Amino acid sequence: MSEVLTLTLPAVRLGAAGGEERAEQVALEEPLELRLQTPTGPLTLAVLMRTPGHDRQLLQGWLVSEGVLPKRFDLYPDAENANVWHLHTPEAGSIASAARLGVSSSACGVCGSGSIERLAVRASRPQWSADQLTPKLIFSLPERLLAQQMGFQATGGLHGAALLSAAGELISYAEDVGRHNAVDKVVGASLTQLPLTNRILCVSSRAGFEIVQKAVMAGVAVVVSVGAPSSLAVTTAQVFGLTLCAFTREGRSTVYSGLERVNTLPLG
């Protein structure tokens, strides 16, 4: 039996002819929590964003890469939640000490927050009072970002992020080997302006959950990515009312959420 790696979601493809409703397949993304059983109760070691499947191998590999693989252990899934696994080991004490020193910080942007559910508690819906965005403006954003990416043009190995006004004016940009690091840099550059109302975040990478999470936390209402979105990124964008435009390149873009902020009329 083959594993389910994708999810089909409704979206609107923007092009010269305007908006076209269509079904799009997105990569499945869900959180995987690893809980260490200790004498004082369970301790969350990590929350890893992943495509479900081969979870045991993923967690074992994570334990190896973090240098905390026990000599004797029992790793098993939760009886009720497929996204939770438990680790039993006589070495729980030493592993717990390592966890408090930051073991869980090595994965993607959500890790270290303790629980994915905290996003709903900590964040509110981003606000947008500007006019609707035109497809022409949306299509132009990746090129505006690329024009600033001197590091990428020299190496081909850096992700870029840009914060722009509702009119597409560049406010700040950053590059980093980590795509969420680049986002953190542009948000941090506008720290005194939070929440970032009527701002657009454009990223040169795919739009995973951690990108949407960071936009929501900063109050950014529109995210434009060059690459694909994940299922959890789309779901999170829908829950918080964020406009998510992905596959934005070569005069097209696909809107997965927040279509009300986009003018879908044909280009004049």
Backbone as a ProteinNet text record, in pm:
[ID]
protein_1_A
[PRIMARY]
MSEVLTLTLPAVRLGAAGGEERAEQVALEEPLELRLQTPTGPLTLAVLMRTPGHDRQLLQGWLVSEGVLPKRFDLYPDAENANVWHLHTPEAGSIASAARLGVSSSACGVCGSGSIERLAVRASRPQWSADQLTPKLIFSLPERLLAQQMGFQATGGLHGAALLSAAGELISYAEDVGRHNAVDKVVGASLTQLPLTNRILCVSSRAGFEIVQKAVMAGVAVVVSVGAPSSLAVTTAQVFGLTLCAFTREGRSTVYSGLERVNTLPLG
[TERTIARY]
84.3	0	87.8	67	150.2	107.8	204.4	175.6	118.9	34.2	-24.9	73.2	125.6	224.4	169.2	50.2	-6	-150.6	-199	-337.1	-388.7	-511.3	-570.6	-654.8	-623.4	-692.1	-740	-850.1	-896.4	-807.3	-787.3	-703.5	-749	-690	-719.5	-588.3	-572.8	-451.8	-467.5	-375.2	-374.9	-288	-338.4	-264	-313.7	-270.4	-311.7	-462.3	-526.5	-671	-750.6	-683.2	-752.9	-738.5	-838.5	-833.8	-910.3	-851.4	-914.2	-916.2	-1036.8	-1048.2	-998.9	-923.2	-869.5	-831.6	-817.6	-770.8	-620.8	-551	-405.8	-359.3	-258.5	-198.6	-84.3	-85	22.2	84.9	211.1	280.6	221.6	198.8	141.7	246.3	211.5	300.3	222.8	275.3	213.8	324	291.1	392.1	406	526.9	554.4	622.5	556.2	609.1	670.3	788.8	857.2	857.5	798.6	788.7	874.8	959.6	1043.7	970	956.9	891.8	993	969.1	1057.4	980.6	1048.6	980.1	882.8	905.4	817.1	711.9	707.6	609.6	674	592.7	647.8	713.2	820.8	892.8	903.1	857.1	866.2	1011	1067	1204.1	1208.6	1109.8	1111.7	974.2	948.6	832.6	888.8	885.7	945.1	835.3	849	754.6	799.4	706.2	745.5	625.8	654.4	552.2	536.5	416	396.8	448.2	501.8	558.2	699.5	733	866.1	901.7	802.1	823.2	927.3	927.9	1026.2	1167.6	1189.3	1321	1360.5	1263.3	1290.1	1334.7	1262.3	1294.4	1426.7	1452	1579.8	1696.1	1677.5	1781	1802	1691.9	1702.3	1781.2	1755.1	1828	1977.9	2007.3	2148.4	2212.8	2147	2205.9	2219.6	2134.1	2143.2	2242.2	2292.7	2389.4	2329.2	2200.9	2134.7	2069.6	2117.4	2060.3	2093.1	1991.7	2018.9	2069.7	2145.1	2189.2	2073	1980.8	1860.5	1738.9	1643.7	1524.7	1408.1	1290.7	1167.7	1098.3	1075.6	1015.1	883.3	772	643.5	544.4	447.4	349.2	243.1	186.8	77.6	-45.4	-122.3	-238.5	-350.1	-353.9	-465.5	-424.2	-299.9	-255.1	-137	-158.3	-53.9	63.5	46.3	153.5	234.2	213.4	288.1	354.5	484.1	558.5	620.5	644	698.7	833.1	923	1055.2	1072.4	1092.3	1122	1266.7	1341.5	1481.2	1530.8	1620.2	1682.1	1768.2	1801.9	1886.6	1805.3	1679.9	1590.9	1648.4	1714.5	1768.4	1869.4	1964.6	2068.5	2011.5	1914.8	1852.1	1771.5	1701.6	1623.5	1714.5	1831.3	1926.5	1973.6	1999.4	2040.9	1929.6	1804.4	1691	1679.8	1705.8	1697.2	1808.6	1911.5	2020.3	1994.9	1877.9	1840.4	1839.2	1823.2	1820.1	1713.2	1597.8	1484.2	1494.3	1603.5	1612.3	1668.4	1700.4	1774.6	1687.3	1557.3	1472	1416.6	1297.6	1248.5	1195.7	1137.8	1103.4	1008.9	918.4	823.1	887.8	998.8	1059.4	1112.2	1099	1138	1022.4	910.9	795.4	714.2	744.1	676.6	556.4	469.5	348.6	296	255.5	206.1	78.2	2.9	-123	-103	17.4	41.5	24.2	36	24	-112.3	-217.4	-352.1	-370.6	-296.8	-306.3	-227.3	-114.6	-21.1	-48.7	-122	-135.4	-281	-301.6	-434.9	-434.1	-549.3	-560.3	-491.5	-404.3	-340	-444	-416.9	-509.7	-459.6	-555.2	-522.7	-627.6	-586.3	-679.2	-645.6	-543.4	-503.3	-593.4	-571.5	-648.4	-612	-692.8	-661.6	-531.6	-460.5	-337.4	-369.4	-300.8	-320.7	-228.7	-270.8	-181.5	-46.7	-47.7	77.4	173.9	122.2	207.9	261.3	173.7	214.8	322.8	302.2	399.6	536.9	539.1	665.6	749.3	690.1	759.9	883.4	877.3	999.3	1115.3	1085.1	1191.2	1251.5	1167.8	1218.9	1309	1270.5	1353.9	1484.8	1476.3	1595.6	1697.1	1648.8	1738.7	1824.9	1778.5	1853.4	1945.6	1927.8	1997	2136.8	2228.1	2363.8	2432.4	2402.3	2461.9	2417.9	2288.9	2238.4	2298.2	2306.6	2360.6	2507.4	2578.2	2719.1	2739	2648.9	2670.2	2563.2	2440.8	2329.9	2285.7	2335.2	2310	2243.5	2179.1	2116.3	1968.3	1885.3	1744.6	1728.7	1622.9	1596.5	1456.8	1440.8	1310.5	1304.7	1188.5	1171.5	1039.6	1040.5	919.1	887.9	764.1	725.8	595.3	571.9	447.1	336.2	213.3	100.4	113	194.5	218.1	338.5	401.3	515.4	648.8	653.5	779	862.2	989.7	1078.4	1106.9	1083.8	1110.1	1239.6	1254.1	1376.6	1390.5	1512	1536.7	1654.2	1664.3	1773.6	1798.1	1919.6	1955.8	2013.7	1996	2050.1	2046.4	2130.7	2126.1	1998.1	1934.2	1807.1	1693.6	1590.7	1482.9	1407.9	1391.9	1322.3	1413.2	1545.3	1637	1623.8	1609.1	1592.8	1465.7	1358.5	1233.4	1250.2	1315.8	1339.2	1416.8	1510.2	1592.3	1508.8	1418.8	1339	1233.8	1180.5	1085.3	1158.3	1275.5	1353.3	1393.6	1413.6	1451.2	1336.8	1214.1	1096.4	1032.7	1113.2	1064.2	979.2	1016.9	943.8	811.6	784	662.2	557.2	584.7	491.1	358.6	242.8	228.7	246.5	292.6	328	204.8	111.9	-12.5	15.7	-59.5	-46.1	94.3	152	283.7	275.4	366.1	374.7	509.9	509	632.7	653.3	766	799.2	922	913.6	1025.4	1063.5	1193.5	1244	1229.4	1182	1174.9	1031.8	1011.6	876.3	812.1	680.4	607.6	565.5	652.3	618	547	507.4	435.7	512.5	644.1	719	720.3	712.6	706.6	574.5	464.8	333.1	322	375	374.1	440.6	557.8	631.5	556.3	490.5	411.6	294.7	224.1	111.1	156.5	267.3	316.2	356.4	402	445.3	331.3	213.5	100.6	99.2	177.8	181.7	62.4	-12.5	-135.5	-118.6	-6.8	13.1	151.1	155.4	281.6	285.7	393.3	414.5	541.6	530.5	647.7	672.3	799.7	836.7	804.4	823	803	665.8	654	526.4	491.1	361.6	320.8	307.9	301.2	269.7	124.3	70.4	-69.9	-92.4	0.3	-16.6	-1.8	81	92.6	-39.8	-102.3	-231.5	-338.2	-343.6	-443	-424.8	-300.1	-272.4	-310.4	-279.8	-317.2	-469.2	-542	-687.9	-743.5	-688.7	-736.1	-717.7	-604.6	-574	-610.8	-670.7	-712.6	-599.7	-490	-372.8	-381.8	-340.8	-336.7	-206.3	-218	-100	-96	4.9	25.7	155.8	146.4	264.7	286.1	397.8	435.8	432.6	483.6	478	601.4	585.4	695.4	641.5	715.9	684.7	541.7	500	369.8	250.9	269.4	156.3	177.6	68.1	72.8	-53.9	-46.8	-163	-198.1	-323	-370.5	-443.7	-393.1	-448.4	-537.5	-525.9	-603.2	-606.9	-712.7	-720.7	-740.6	-823.2	-844.1	-906.8	-971.7	-1038.7	-942.1	-814.1	-715.8	-655.2	-703.5	-645.6	-749	-712.5	-797.7	-776.6	-880.4	-866.4	-915.3	-938.6	-981.5	-868.4	-901.5	-796.7	-706.4	-579.4	-486.3	-524.3	-518.2	-552.6	-435.3
-119.8	0	124.7	213	333.1	435.1	514.4	616.1	740.6	812.1	935.2	1049.1	1107.9	1213.8	1350.1	1351.9	1477.2	1492.9	1614.8	1647.9	1738.1	1716.1	1797.7	1908.5	2033.1	2148.3	2241.7	2313.6	2410.7	2533.5	2592.1	2710.4	2787.2	2904.9	2986.6	3019.5	2979.4	3008.5	3144.1	3234.9	3366.5	3364.5	3426.4	3437.5	3556	3568.1	3680.6	3684.2	3567.2	3558.9	3580	3608	3628.2	3508	3486.7	3377.2	3255.1	3138.5	3012.7	2917.4	2874.9	2781.1	2643.7	2577.2	2446.4	2372.9	2242.5	2161.1	2145.8	2167.9	2161.3	2057.4	1981.8	1888.4	1956.8	1947	2004.7	1894.1	1914.4	1816.4	1816	1697.7	1684	1718.2	1804.9	1844.2	1840	1768.9	1760.8	1758.4	1802.8	1800.5	1660.9	1623.5	1497.1	1530.6	1498.1	1529.3	1405.2	1420.4	1312.5	1345.4	1255.9	1277.5	1175.3	1225.4	1140.1	1112.1	984.8	947.8	955	1041.5	1060.5	1029.7	1010.1	983.3	1092.6	1214.3	1325.4	1355.1	1273.6	1294.2	1310	1318.3	1328.8	1464.1	1463.1	1584.2	1586.3	1694	1706.1	1732.4	1639.9	1656.7	1738.1	1719.6	1788.3	1785.5	1885.1	1885.7	1905.2	1800.7	1802.5	1814.6	1910.1	1921	1824	1735	1632.3	1587	1514.9	1442.5	1306.7	1271.1	1145	1024.3	929.7	808.7	786.4	661.2	626.9	708.5	729.2	813.7	755.1	623.1	562.1	591	574.5	599.9	746.5	836.7	979.6	1011.1	959.7	988.9	926.2	804.5	740.2	818.3	863.7	944.5	1076.9	1135.4	1260.7	1239	1129	1098.4	1081.9	1020.3	1003.2	1138.2	1220.5	1348.9	1444.9	1430.1	1515.6	1461.1	1338.8	1279.7	1231.2	1198.3	1153.4	1016	936.5	804	713.8	663.1	576.3	439.2	373.5	237.8	140.3	164.8	82.5	174.1	147.9	233.4	160.9	213.4	165.1	285.9	283.1	394.6	346.6	409.7	359.4	474.8	455.7	561	569.9	688	709.6	630.4	582.4	499.3	579	711.7	792	895.9	940.3	1047.4	999.3	984.2	932.6	1027.9	1152.6	1251.3	1265.2	1172.9	1172.9	1037.1	1038.5	916.4	931.2	815.7	813.8	742.4	795	735.8	692.6	561.8	506.7	460.3	497.5	455.5	471.8	385.2	404.1	530.3	585.9	705.2	834	826.9	942.5	1066.8	1047.7	1161.7	1241.4	1171.4	1241.8	1305.3	1237.5	1293.6	1417.8	1412.8	1528.3	1648.2	1624.5	1733.1	1793.7	1707.3	1755.6	1836.4	1792.2	1863.2	2004	2017.9	2151.1	2243	2183.7	2263.2	2298.8	2257.2	2301.3	2194.4	2068.2	1961.6	1986.4	2035.7	2045.1	2162.2	2237.9	2358.1	2333.7	2209.7	2187.1	2173.3	2151.3	2130.6	2264.5	2264.4	2384.4	2487.1	2595	2709	2684.1	2585.1	2563.3	2495	2424.1	2346.2	2437.7	2391.7	2471.7	2551.4	2565.3	2637.4	2550.1	2420.7	2331.4	2263.1	2335.9	2276.3	2361.8	2296.2	2369.1	2445.5	2397.6	2462.1	2601.7	2632.6	2762.3	2877	2850.1	2956	3023.5	2944	2999	3084.6	3053.3	3128	3257.7	3254.5	3367.5	3469.1	3429.8	3516.7	3551.9	3662.8	3703.8	3715.6	3736.3	3744.4	3870.7	3858.4	3976.8	4070.3	4199.7	4299.8	4354.6	4389.8	4446.7	4551.5	4676.6	4783.5	4846.5	4797.7	4851	4795.3	4845.2	4797.7	4653.1	4592.2	4457.8	4458.4	4348.1	4333.4	4288.9	4345.6	4303.3	4185.3	4097.5	3988.8	4041.3	4153.2	4208.7	4240.2	4296.8	4328.4	4201.3	4104.3	3977.9	3910.4	3907.3	3842.5	3908.6	4038.5	4113.4	4096.9	4049.9	4050.1	3959.8	3836	3754.4	3817.1	3886	3951.4	4066.8	4138.2	4247.2	4193	4079.6	4017	3967.9	3900.3	3844.7	3952.8	4071.3	4180.8	4223.1	4193.6	4228.6	4116.8	3996.1	3878.6	3861.8	3948.7	3941	3811.8	3768.1	3644.4	3523.7	3519.2	3407.2	3409.4	3526.9	3536.7	3495.7	3513.6	3475.9	3328.2	3272.4	3135.9	3035.6	3082.2	2991.1	2913.9	2954.2	2875.2	2948.8	3061.7	3138.9	3162.5	3152	3187.3	3337.1	3393.8	3535.4	3560	3670	3714.2	3865.1	3916.6	4060.9	4101.2	4215.5	4276.4	4396.1	4400.8	4505.2	4569.6	4691.4	4760.6	4703	4746.4	4700.1	4743.7	4845.9	4893.4	4824.8	4733.3	4660.8	4728.5	4831.7	4902	4821.6	4804.6	4726.1	4800.6	4731.6	4789.2	4731.6	4600.3	4536.5	4401.2	4351.5	4219.5	4156.8	4025.7	3954.2	3822.6	3770.8	3639.8	3554.2	3424.2	3332.2	3191.6	3104.4	2964.8	2898.1	2952.6	2900.3	2991.4	2935.9	3020.9	3090.6	3020.7	3089.3	3189.2	3170.9	3272.3	3402.3	3390.1	3509	3584.2	3510.3	3573.7	3642.3	3575.1	3635.8	3766.6	3772.1	3891.8	4011	3989.1	4102	4143.7	4048.1	4083.1	4159.5	4111.4	4177.9	4318.7	4343.1	4477.2	4576.9	4525.4	4612.2	4593.4	4559.5	4524.3	4634.5	4760.2	4871.2	4900.7	4832.4	4858.6	4748.7	4650.8	4540.4	4589.6	4531.4	4430.5	4491	4411.5	4459.5	4462.6	4552.7	4567.9	4622.2	4572.4	4615.3	4591.5	4480.7	4441.1	4305.9	4285.9	4160.9	4097.4	3967.7	3891.8	3807.2	3826.6	3748.4	3663.7	3533.8	3443.5	3369.7	3344.1	3277.7	3126.9	3078	2934.3	2883.8	2761.5	2709.9	2772.3	2756.8	2811.2	2696.8	2661.9	2562.2	2626.4	2544.8	2595.6	2705.6	2686.9	2782.1	2921.5	2930.5	3062.2	3130.6	3057	3113.2	3146.4	3060.4	3084.7	3216.9	3241.4	3363.5	3485.7	3473	3584.1	3616.2	3513.6	3533.7	3602	3555.2	3612.1	3758.5	3795.7	3933.4	4022.9	3965.5	4044	4068.5	3992.2	4004.9	3930.4	3997.7	3939.4	3869.5	3892.6	3835.9	3773.4	3647.8	3578.5	3535.1	3568.7	3530.2	3446.7	3324.8	3238.2	3195.7	3172.7	3123.9	2975.5	2902.7	2758.5	2716.2	2586.5	2525.8	2548.7	2542.7	2544.4	2401.9	2385.8	2255.8	2258	2141	2133.9	2210.8	2200.7	2267.7	2418.5	2462.7	2605.8	2660.7	2587.2	2630	2631.8	2525.7	2518	2631.3	2659	2766.1	2901.4	2923.2	3048	3064.9	2958.5	2965.4	2995.4	2931.9	2951.9	3097	3157.3	3292.7	3400.1	3361.4	3459.1	3525.8	3453.7	3507.5	3473.8	3567.3	3542.7	3472.5	3354.5	3274.7	3251.7	3310.3	3296.1	3219.9	3104	3020.8	2994.7	2929.6	2906.8	3037.8	3144.7	3276.8	3296.8	3272	3287	3279.5	3338.9	3332.8	3377.9	3487.2	3544.3	3466	3391.3	3317.6	3302.4	3272.8	3247.7	3172.7	3092.4	3017.4	3063.8	3106.4	3158.2	3047.1	3011.5	2902.2	2950.2	3077.1	3131.1	3282.5	3343.3	3488.5	3553.8	3493.9	3546.1	3685.2	3722.4	3851.8	3969.2	3946.2	4054.7	4063.6	3981.5	3974.9	4008.4	4094.6	4126.3	4018.6	3941.1	3828.1	3859.4	3988.7	4022.5	4001.5	3974.6	3955.9	4077.9	4052.9	4164.1	4247.7	4381	4471.4	4497.8
0	0	0	-97.2	-107.8	-3.3	42.8	142.4	76.9	152	103.1	128.7	21.8	33.4	-6.5	-67.5	-117.1	-72.5	-86.7	-53.2	-164.5	-208.4	-313.5	-251	-286.5	-228.7	-339.7	-315.9	-415.5	-416.7	-533.8	-546.8	-670.6	-689.7	-807.5	-875.5	-1002	-1079.2	-1146.9	-1119.7	-1182.3	-1307.2	-1413.6	-1537.7	-1616.7	-1740.3	-1822.9	-1844.4	-1840.3	-1862.9	-1735.1	-1624.9	-1498.8	-1407.6	-1323.3	-1227.5	-1275.3	-1257	-1297.3	-1177.6	-1137.6	-1026.7	-1070.6	-982.7	-1015.7	-887.3	-897.6	-785.6	-796.3	-684.9	-682.8	-581	-617	-523.4	-449.5	-318.1	-236.6	-152.5	-118.7	-35.9	104	157.1	290.1	395.4	489.1	597.7	728.5	826.7	958.4	1064.5	1187.2	1293.6	1353	1387.6	1455.9	1588.2	1698.1	1830.7	1894	1945.7	2017.3	2166	2246.9	2391.1	2464.8	2550.7	2633.9	2764.7	2799	2924	3037.6	3136.1	3250.2	3378.9	3491.8	3618.7	3659.8	3612.4	3649.3	3543	3436.4	3332	3195.6	3089	2953.8	2927.5	2851.4	2812.3	2660.8	2598.7	2453.8	2413.2	2336.4	2287.5	2159.7	2073	1944.2	1881.7	1799	1710.3	1570.4	1490.9	1357.4	1252.7	1162.2	1052.2	943.7	903.4	807.6	725.3	617	543	610.7	656.5	728.9	651.1	724.4	665	714.2	744.1	793.9	917.9	1005.8	1123.4	1217.9	1233.9	1323	1273.9	1143.6	1087.4	1103.7	1083	1098.8	1241.3	1338.8	1478.2	1519.6	1473.4	1505.3	1444.7	1321.8	1258.6	1330.1	1379.1	1454.1	1583.1	1653	1776.1	1748.6	1633.9	1596.1	1568.7	1487.7	1447.6	1564.5	1666.8	1785.3	1887.9	1864	1956	2085.6	2085.7	2208.8	2191.2	2094.9	2072.7	2191.5	2264.8	2379.9	2334.9	2423.2	2392.7	2398.6	2492.2	2503.1	2505.8	2418.7	2415.7	2349.2	2374.7	2311.9	2252.3	2123.2	2051.5	1992.5	2029.4	1981.5	1961.9	1871.5	1843.9	1952.3	1967	2060.8	2014.7	2108.2	2075.2	2009.7	2031.8	1981	1877.4	1881.8	1792.9	1709.2	1579.1	1490.8	1476.4	1518.4	1508.1	1636.6	1730	1856	1874.7	1908.6	1940.8	2079	2143.4	2279	2280.5	2362.2	2379.9	2524.9	2546.5	2678.6	2679.7	2781.8	2791.7	2935.2	2980.6	3111.7	3117.9	3001.5	2994.6	2988.4	3033.9	3022.1	3090.4	3203.7	3277.1	3198	3136.8	3059.9	2934.6	2872.9	2752	2788.5	2902	2946.3	2970.7	3028.1	3051.3	2920.3	2820.8	2688.6	2623.8	2643.3	2584.6	2640.7	2770.2	2831.3	2782.5	2721.4	2665.3	2519	2468.8	2334.5	2229.6	2264.4	2164.6	2060	2102.5	2010.7	1914.3	1918.4	1836.5	1696.9	1663	1539.4	1415.6	1431.9	1315.3	1267.3	1206.5	1139.9	1238.4	1185.2	1266.7	1381.2	1371.6	1479.6	1598.6	1577.6	1684.7	1793.2	1917.2	2030.7	2086.8	2011.4	2062.3	2156.4	2160.7	2254.3	2196.8	2130.3	2074.7	1961	1855.7	1739	1770.5	1868.7	1903.6	1962.4	2007.3	2068.8	1970.1	1842.8	1743.4	1753.4	1770	1778.9	1903.8	2009.5	2134.2	2125.9	2056.5	2056.3	1946.2	1841.7	1725	1697.6	1626.6	1582.1	1430.2	1371.9	1225.8	1174	1074.8	1016.1	953.2	960	906.9	773	686.6	555.2	521.2	506.5	472.2	338	271.6	141.1	30.7	-91.4	-206.4	-239.6	-325	-372.2	-452.5	-445.7	-521.7	-663.3	-761.1	-899.4	-930.4	-1022	-1063.1	-1112.1	-1184.6	-1237.1	-1124.3	-1014.7	-901.5	-836.7	-816.9	-755.6	-839.2	-971.8	-1060.5	-1052.6	-1025.1	-1028.1	-901.9	-793.3	-664.2	-661.3	-711.6	-709.1	-785.5	-895.8	-971.6	-892.5	-818.4	-736	-625.5	-569.5	-467.7	-527.8	-642.2	-705.9	-739.1	-775.5	-810.1	-691	-569.1	-448.9	-401.9	-455.5	-403.1	-463.2	-422.2	-472.3	-428.5	-306.8	-256.8	-336	-369.1	-448.3	-588.2	-647.1	-782.1	-786.7	-675.7	-671	-638.7	-558.7	-508.9	-550.4	-573.5	-601	-478.1	-359.7	-240.2	-126.2	-153.3	-47	-76.3	26.9	16.6	39.9	-17.7	0	52.9	126.3	175.2	164.4	131	119.5	182.4	247.8	300.4	212.8	162.8	68.3	112.9	64.4	92.6	5.2	28.9	-50.8	-195.9	-221.6	-358.1	-421.5	-348.5	-402.8	-381.2	-298	-271.7	-171.8	-202.7	-117.4	12.4	123.8	255.6	313.7	308.6	355.3	287.7	282.4	224.4	298	285.7	351.6	278.8	296.3	242.5	354.5	342	441.5	383.4	436	393	440.5	544.2	593.3	552.4	490.8	440.8	554.8	670	779.1	848.1	840.7	892.3	813.6	682.6	598.8	636.5	663.9	705.5	840.2	933.6	1064.7	1051.4	958.5	941.4	893.5	797.8	748.7	850.4	925.2	1030.9	1141.4	1179	1282.6	1245.7	1116.5	1070.8	1087.8	1099.6	1115.9	1252.8	1351.5	1484	1546.6	1525.1	1587.5	1518	1405.1	1329	1344.1	1429.3	1446.6	1505.1	1462.6	1358.1	1219.6	1125	992.2	901.3	934.3	858.5	719	621.1	481.2	427.2	467.7	419.8	350	254.1	178.6	208.2	235.5	252.1	127.7	60	-58.9	-28.7	-58.9	-32.6	-160.2	-173.1	-293.4	-285.9	-173.1	-148.6	-159.8	-115.2	-101.7	21.7	33.7	147.6	238.7	332.8	432.6	549.6	645.9	762.7	833.7	848.7	929.6	867.9	735.2	670.4	702.2	688.7	719	867.1	951.9	1096	1130.4	1072.5	1101.1	1049.8	934.5	881	973.8	1019.5	1109.7	1238.2	1296.2	1421.2	1404.5	1284.5	1259.7	1211.6	1186.8	1139.9	990.9	915.5	769.3	709.2	621.7	568.7	434.8	366.3	232.7	223.3	179.4	154.7	8.9	-59	-198.7	-205.1	-256.1	-264.9	-408.8	-439	-571.3	-583.9	-473.4	-474.6	-427.7	-403	-368.1	-221.7	-188.8	-49.2	2.1	133.5	191.4	236.9	266	308.3	438.1	531.5	659.6	645.6	553.3	527.2	474.7	383.9	328.5	437.3	516.3	623.7	723.7	762	857.1	798.6	671.2	605	604.1	579	577.2	715.5	817.8	954.4	998.7	962.1	1007.8	904.7	793.8	695	621.5	601.3	531.4	382.9	298.1	153.7	118.7	59.5	24.9	-125.7	-191.2	-335.2	-357.4	-421.4	-442.7	-591.5	-623.3	-764	-842.3	-781.7	-843.5	-930.2	-1056.2	-1151.1	-1293.3	-1386	-1528.9	-1558.5	-1494.3	-1523.5	-1474.2	-1366.8	-1309.2	-1159.2	-1090.1	-947	-910	-804.9	-758.7	-618.6	-601.8	-474.1	-399.3	-282.2	-203.4	-89.5	-53.8	58.5	46.9	101.6	106.1	-28.9	-113.2	-248.9	-247.2	-136.7	-130.1	-142.4	-121.7	-132.7	-272.7	-364.5	-498.4	-603.3	-696.8	-811.2	-917.8	-946.1	-1038.9	-1179.7	-1210.4	-1344.8	-1444.4	-1573.3	-1674.1	-1684.8	-1717	-1733	-1853.1	-1834.5	-1943.1	-2035.1
[MASK]
++++++++++++++++++++++++++++++++++++++++++++++++++++++++++++++++++++++++++++++++++++++++++++++++++++++++++++++++++++++++++++++++++++++++++++++++++++++++++++++++++++++++++++++++++++++++++++++++++++++++++++++++++++++++++++++++++++++++++++++++++++++++++++++++++++++++++++

